[in-house]
């Protein structure tokens, strides 16, 4: 009968025994300063939603994309953004780099 009582006792407590209450709040000070600074840093690293198309492109194509964007900003690729975006999107699809559409490319061209 003693083992029955012990089993019943474990079932009611979930098998845990109390060894005193430990503090639930850490008392260690932040290295950077205040709580607000820590929260700002944490929030800056968080991005919701899926990655944008240019964040998914393989690393070997990033230099080419940067060169295209620089040439666009320098005026070397004309003045028609939509036409350029259509050409970039079509060429990337044909080469298997990305399946982005012209609207996505236009947004990327406008980003600083």
N, C-alpha and C positions, 0 to 999 in steps of 0.2 A: 504494500500500500504506500510505502514511502516513495517508490519510484513513480507511482501515479501522481502523487502530489507535486513532485519535482517537474514532471512533464507538463502538468497543468499550469504550473507557475511560469515555466518558460514560454508556453503558448500565450499566456496573457500578457507577458512583457515583451514578446517578440524575440526572446532569447538574449536580450541585452540586459546588462546589469549597470546600475548607476554607481559611478565612482566619483561623484561630485560634479558640479557643473563647471564647465570650462567657459571662458568668455567667448562670445560669438563675434566680437569685433576685434580686429587686429589693431594693435597699438603702435605698430611700426610707422615711423614718419616717412613720407614720400621723399625720394631723392631730389625731385625736381622743384619742390615747393609746395604749393597748395593743391587742394582737391580740384579746384576749377581748372588749373593747368593740366592735371592728369586727365580729367574728363575731356578737355579740348583735344589733347593728343590722341586719346582713344577714339574719339568721334572722327577725327581727321583721317584715321586709317580705315574707317568703316565705310563701305560702299554697298548700297542695297541694289538689288536687281542683277541682271546678267551683265556680263562684260560686253563692252562695245566691240564692234567688229575689228577695229585696229588693235585692240588689246588681245585678240585671239590669233592674230597673224603670227606665223612662225618667225622667230628672231632673225633668220637670214634675209627676210624681206623688209625689216624695219628701216634699214639705212636707205633703201630705195624709196620707201614711202616718205621718209624725212626729206630726201632730195626733191621729190615731186612737190611736196608742200612748200619747200623753200623756193623752188622755181616758180610756183604759182604766186607766192607772195612777192617775188622779185619782178613779176610781170612778164616772165619768159614764156608762159603758156597761154597767152592771150588774156582776154577780159571776160570771156563767157564761162562763168562758173558751172552752170548746169551742163553745158556741152563737155567741159573738162571732166566733170563728175561722171557723166555717162561713159566717157571713154575710159576713165580709170576703172570703173566698176566692170565694164565689159572685158577689159584686158585682164583684170584680176580673176574674173570667172573663167575666162578661157585658159588661163595658166593654172587654175586650181588653187589660187592663193586665198580667195575669199568669195563668198556668195553675196556680198553687200550690194545694195542697190544704189542708184544715183543719189537718193535723198540722204542716205547714210554718209556717202562720200562728201556731199555738200556740207553737211553738219561738221564733219571732220576738217574740211578745208577752212571753215570759219573759226574753228577753235584756236585759241592762242597757244 
